[in-house]
Amino acid sequence: MSKTLYINGLFLAQKQTGVQVVAYEMCQALHKLGWHVVCLMPDVEIEDSYSPNFEVVKLAGHTGHIWEQTTLRRYLKKIGSPLFINLFGLGVVGYKNQVVSVHDIAYSINPKWFGWSYRTVYGLLLPILTRQARKVLTVSEFSKREIIKEYSISSDKIVIVSPAPKNRPHSEVEPGVEGKYVIAVSSIDPRKNFEMLIKAFVRRPDDGVKLVVVGGANKVFGDTIIDNTDNRIEFLGRVSDERLDALYRNATLYVCSSLYEGFGIPALEAMQHGCPVAVSDIEVFHEVLGDNAVYFDPTNPDDIAEKITDALSKNYDENDRNALVEYSKRYNMDYSAEKLTKELEKLL
């Protein structure tokens, strides 16, 4: 193929969380398909967790969203205004030959979930960018409907390219947690509803099962203060890919109490390991997970506690766990990259 794709590489300067992982994995998959992927990023160090197999070009001058609107804009015009792909970040206001991504519109659904600067910047710029861009990428039918309603743009302009679970290296690393445990994997931010999950978990009888929370706080989100005095609950913070693989592999159950999501990759990551899942009864989880999850009311701690206990009491045999693994394979980054490729070829 050897056609060049210029991609917003702002994510390479940030730690890997959900949206950064999706952007990075897509760049790897596009390179694998034969595209000459060129990620443009500020002149800063690439985060240690990335090992790009594609070309990275650093552009000196500013960082973050200011870099996008100044340094990046000048460079794109200098090289002839090529098609520019934003898998992460905002994009360049006033630059029409681009594709932008909107994973969800959580900042608009509940502004209090986010810090003032984040919700202000996204609230001002995303409506402009979605109107100006040639295509808008999103991750689910649910998010597509939300975007159409929020920005009043045509359905034909929006392309659904589903993310996929990351293929983490299998290793002999130990999970570092003794006994049976339920795992929750997410950034610690208000919409993830951890306060309610913890309230629910402490109401459960002490059956020897722990709750293990993996993930760190992010400054773009509003304050999340979690009061935890129960020794059955452990916060591990960020962990290595190898340890996360081990934690999924040895977990008895994965749980997610989010109030709002655009997709929900960690649930699929758990299913990759044959781990049963219990999640919030919200529209997008039904779209992505179907009948392969236990659902609870995320606003009701008694229902959360009851459904977790019900899920833990089920006898998941090898066939059940293999069925979860097979279902998770429906979401594959190579397939998603092929779908995106067909869309990009129409624009070149």
Legacy VTK file of the C-alpha trace (Angstrom):
# vtk DataFile Version 3.0
C-alpha trace
ASCII
DATASET POLYDATA
POINTS 348 float
0.000 0.000 0.000
2.700 2.466 1.173
0.362 5.473 1.229
1.150 7.948 3.984
-1.250 8.614 6.839
-0.557 11.614 9.050
-1.946 10.969 12.520
-2.234 13.070 15.656
0.384 11.553 17.962
-0.392 13.642 21.027
-1.233 10.424 22.872
2.424 9.320 22.697
3.287 11.973 25.301
0.696 10.636 27.760
0.362 7.572 29.941
-1.620 4.708 28.469
-5.234 4.746 29.608
-8.306 3.760 27.600
-8.359 6.240 24.709
-4.570 6.441 24.439
-4.347 2.655 24.178
-6.978 2.610 21.426
-5.102 5.241 19.390
-1.760 3.478 19.804
-3.109 0.023 18.940
-4.858 1.413 15.855
-1.632 3.030 14.637
0.162 -0.305 15.068
-2.597 -2.127 13.177
-2.651 0.402 10.317
1.128 0.077 9.961
0.717 -3.701 9.849
-1.745 -3.289 6.960
0.903 -1.487 4.920
0.173 2.184 5.558
3.126 4.511 6.050
1.937 5.812 9.421
3.475 9.118 10.514
2.517 10.231 14.005
3.059 13.941 14.628
3.667 14.876 18.259
5.142 17.694 20.377
8.906 17.733 20.920
8.785 15.838 24.219
9.751 12.343 25.343
7.594 9.424 24.235
6.093 7.723 27.291
8.019 4.578 28.240
4.974 2.312 27.792
4.969 2.853 24.001
7.203 1.052 21.504
5.941 2.378 18.157
6.582 0.367 14.994
5.588 3.420 12.938
7.320 6.716 12.170
7.169 9.479 14.783
7.895 13.122 13.888
8.379 15.602 16.740
7.384 19.207 16.135
8.940 21.781 18.451
6.719 24.497 19.884
4.127 24.326 22.668
2.450 21.150 23.978
-1.066 19.789 24.413
-4.053 21.387 22.706
-2.175 24.658 22.143
0.334 22.620 20.115
-2.538 21.213 18.014
-3.904 24.648 17.154
-0.535 26.323 16.449
2.540 24.193 15.738
0.630 21.303 14.209
-1.563 23.573 12.078
1.494 25.335 10.596
3.247 22.047 9.837
0.241 20.514 8.069
-0.128 23.568 5.836
3.608 23.546 5.153
3.474 19.968 3.818
0.473 20.598 1.568
-2.549 20.094 3.853
-2.731 16.274 3.662
-5.539 14.195 5.107
-5.017 14.259 8.864
-6.391 11.611 11.236
-7.245 12.269 14.866
-7.645 9.002 16.741
-7.087 10.909 19.954
-7.172 14.553 20.961
-9.282 17.238 19.408
-7.938 18.057 15.985
-7.097 21.318 14.253
-9.867 23.922 14.168
-10.296 25.360 10.663
-8.449 22.456 9.000
-11.065 20.761 6.848
-9.057 17.860 5.420
-9.189 15.817 8.598
-10.987 13.023 10.405
-11.854 13.511 14.063
-12.761 10.975 16.751
-15.408 11.329 19.422
-15.498 8.338 21.762
-18.352 9.755 23.822
-19.863 13.067 24.933
-19.599 12.499 28.679
-18.320 16.057 29.199
-21.717 17.308 27.995
-23.858 14.687 29.741
-22.497 15.677 33.147
-19.920 18.499 33.177
-19.261 17.940 36.894
-17.451 14.722 36.048
-14.628 16.739 34.456
-12.273 19.538 35.364
-13.215 23.061 34.259
-10.509 23.437 31.592
-11.260 20.075 29.954
-15.015 20.567 29.694
-14.570 24.164 28.510
-12.096 23.309 25.736
-14.045 20.288 24.515
-17.375 22.094 24.821
-16.108 24.940 22.636
-14.079 23.045 20.042
-15.751 19.676 19.428
-18.958 21.138 17.931
-16.816 23.123 15.471
-14.513 20.219 14.641
-17.317 17.714 14.028
-18.965 20.126 11.579
-15.727 20.922 9.728
-14.233 17.409 9.551
-14.751 15.198 6.536
-15.596 12.210 8.755
-16.250 11.620 12.433
-15.133 8.341 13.990
-16.829 6.863 17.023
-16.893 3.552 18.867
-20.508 2.329 19.139
-24.044 2.767 17.846
-24.882 4.322 21.197
-22.187 6.977 20.834
-23.199 7.613 17.235
-26.758 8.433 18.299
-25.456 10.662 21.088
-23.172 12.552 18.672
-25.955 13.099 16.116
-28.209 14.465 18.843
-25.483 16.639 20.411
-23.907 18.121 17.281
-26.754 17.883 14.725
-24.590 16.273 12.061
-25.573 13.751 9.397
-25.559 10.047 10.209
-23.658 9.422 6.942
-20.741 11.474 8.231
-20.159 9.214 11.243
-18.220 5.946 10.990
-18.266 3.367 13.784
-14.857 1.782 14.288
-15.012 -0.360 17.395
-11.970 -0.558 19.654
-10.724 -3.936 20.822
-9.113 -5.471 23.879
-5.370 -5.045 24.021
-3.315 -8.189 23.523
-1.207 -8.075 26.655
1.841 -10.329 27.009
1.198 -13.552 28.893
3.779 -13.917 31.610
4.451 -15.819 34.787
4.047 -12.648 36.844
1.932 -13.233 39.943
-1.180 -11.076 40.506
0.060 -10.141 43.977
-3.380 -10.635 45.533
-4.135 -13.545 47.825
-7.371 -15.517 47.635
-10.520 -14.864 45.621
-11.147 -11.348 44.330
-13.397 -9.221 42.136
-11.485 -6.855 39.845
-12.435 -3.362 38.655
-10.194 -1.695 36.046
-10.588 1.987 35.244
-9.322 5.505 35.715
-10.542 6.823 39.043
-13.037 9.470 37.996
-16.573 10.399 39.056
-18.521 8.775 36.227
-16.954 5.394 37.041
-19.046 5.502 40.223
-16.474 3.850 42.502
-17.973 5.426 45.597
-21.221 3.529 44.995
-19.361 0.311 44.151
-17.464 0.460 47.430
-20.635 1.259 49.359
-22.192 -1.823 47.754
-19.224 -4.078 48.382
-19.021 -3.343 52.114
-22.694 -4.328 52.415
-21.905 -7.800 51.189
-21.354 -10.576 53.744
-17.704 -11.232 54.497
-17.235 -14.324 52.336
-13.474 -13.914 51.925
-13.753 -12.270 48.500
-11.827 -9.007 48.002
-12.442 -6.082 45.656
-9.290 -5.075 43.774
-9.317 -1.728 41.958
-6.737 -1.120 39.221
-6.240 2.374 37.794
-5.100 5.858 38.700
-6.606 9.318 38.966
-6.438 11.681 35.995
-6.254 15.455 36.315
-8.790 16.038 33.513
-11.540 14.635 35.702
-13.300 16.298 38.585
-12.334 15.427 42.144
-13.011 11.868 43.242
-12.628 11.299 46.958
-13.151 7.685 47.958
-13.436 6.834 51.640
-12.272 3.265 52.121
-11.761 1.723 55.535
-12.639 -1.858 54.599
-9.686 -4.247 54.505
-11.454 -6.319 51.853
-10.863 -3.534 49.304
-7.460 -2.844 47.724
-6.478 0.035 45.421
-3.463 -1.008 43.346
-3.124 2.141 41.207
-1.568 1.677 37.771
0.081 -1.698 37.134
2.215 -3.153 34.352
0.619 -4.952 31.410
2.130 -8.200 32.672
0.585 -7.828 36.111
-2.773 -6.730 34.711
-2.803 -9.864 32.566
-2.209 -11.930 35.698
-4.898 -10.051 37.632
-7.496 -10.681 34.927
-6.431 -14.299 34.595
-6.864 -15.031 38.301
-9.950 -12.876 39.016
-13.225 -14.531 39.980
-15.300 -11.692 38.543
-14.864 -8.367 36.750
-17.151 -5.518 37.808
-17.877 -2.057 36.348
-20.298 0.385 37.973
-19.984 3.225 35.412
-22.837 5.666 35.026
-21.941 6.443 31.405
-19.614 4.929 28.793
-19.013 5.128 25.069
-17.870 1.505 24.824
-16.263 -0.484 27.675
-13.011 -2.240 26.740
-12.013 -3.572 30.207
-15.071 -5.848 30.305
-13.934 -7.415 27.022
-10.372 -7.668 28.338
-11.691 -9.651 31.293
-13.701 -11.890 28.961
-10.527 -12.527 26.941
-9.324 -14.386 30.024
-12.597 -16.247 30.548
-13.493 -14.003 33.470
-17.244 -13.443 34.059
-18.432 -9.828 34.146
-21.015 -7.845 36.111
-21.702 -4.335 34.824
-24.034 -1.363 34.995
-27.392 -1.711 33.299
-26.702 1.008 30.727
-27.443 0.962 27.007
-23.933 0.700 25.628
-23.007 -2.339 27.740
-26.012 -4.205 26.348
-24.820 -3.278 22.840
-21.242 -4.421 23.409
-21.695 -7.367 25.795
-25.175 -8.636 24.950
-26.294 -11.564 27.125
-22.755 -12.277 28.293
-22.897 -10.169 31.452
-24.779 -9.797 34.713
-26.412 -6.349 34.883
-27.160 -4.185 37.925
-28.556 -0.735 38.709
-25.434 1.433 39.234
-27.384 3.874 41.424
-28.569 1.193 43.849
-25.883 -0.216 46.189
-28.157 -3.029 47.353
-28.717 -4.192 43.782
-24.997 -3.969 43.010
-24.170 -6.041 46.098
-26.859 -8.600 45.295
-25.828 -9.021 41.653
-22.142 -9.362 42.557
-23.050 -12.073 45.064
-25.269 -13.797 42.488
-22.485 -13.734 39.896
-19.974 -15.108 42.405
-22.339 -17.954 43.270
-22.660 -19.148 39.674
-20.717 -22.216 38.695
-18.865 -21.084 35.570
-17.346 -24.203 34.039
-14.693 -24.443 31.333
-17.290 -24.287 28.546
-18.787 -21.101 29.990
-15.394 -19.446 30.229
-14.418 -20.532 26.715
-17.657 -19.011 25.428
-16.665 -15.663 26.990
-13.251 -15.880 25.336
-14.818 -16.594 21.945
-17.289 -13.727 22.295
-14.480 -11.268 23.069
-12.866 -12.172 19.729
-15.681 -10.368 17.910
-13.768 -7.193 18.698
-10.451 -7.254 16.908
-8.176 -4.291 16.179
-6.956 -5.772 12.899
-10.561 -5.999 11.679
-11.252 -2.455 12.882
-8.143 -1.204 11.075
-9.365 -2.829 7.855
-12.728 -1.084 8.223
-11.019 2.247 8.858
-8.736 1.666 5.869
-11.743 1.345 3.523
-13.102 4.635 4.806
-9.773 6.442 4.506
-9.189 5.233 0.964
-12.425 6.980 -0.049
-11.010 10.264 1.265
-7.542 10.086 -0.315
LINES 1 349
348 0 1 2 3 4 5 6 7 8 9 10 11 12 13 14 15 16 17 18 19 20 21 22 23 24 25 26 27 28 29 30 31 32 33 34 35 36 37 38 39 40 41 42 43 44 45 46 47 48 49 50 51 52 53 54 55 56 57 58 59 60 61 62 63 64 65 66 67 68 69 70 71 72 73 74 75 76 77 78 79 80 81 82 83 84 85 86 87 88 89 90 91 92 93 94 95 96 97 98 99 100 101 102 103 104 105 106 107 108 109 110 111 112 113 114 115 116 117 118 119 120 121 122 123 124 125 126 127 128 129 130 131 132 133 134 135 136 137 138 139 140 141 142 143 144 145 146 147 148 149 150 151 152 153 154 155 156 157 158 159 160 161 162 163 164 165 166 167 168 169 170 171 172 173 174 175 176 177 178 179 180 181 182 183 184 185 186 187 188 189 190 191 192 193 194 195 196 197 198 199 200 201 202 203 204 205 206 207 208 209 210 211 212 213 214 215 216 217 218 219 220 221 222 223 224 225 226 227 228 229 230 231 232 233 234 235 236 237 238 239 240 241 242 243 244 245 246 247 248 249 250 251 252 253 254 255 256 257 258 259 260 261 262 263 264 265 266 267 268 269 270 271 272 273 274 275 276 277 278 279 280 281 282 283 284 285 286 287 288 289 290 291 292 293 294 295 296 297 298 299 300 301 302 303 304 305 306 307 308 309 310 311 312 313 314 315 316 317 318 319 320 321 322 323 324 325 326 327 328 329 330 331 332 333 334 335 336 337 338 339 340 341 342 343 344 345 346 347
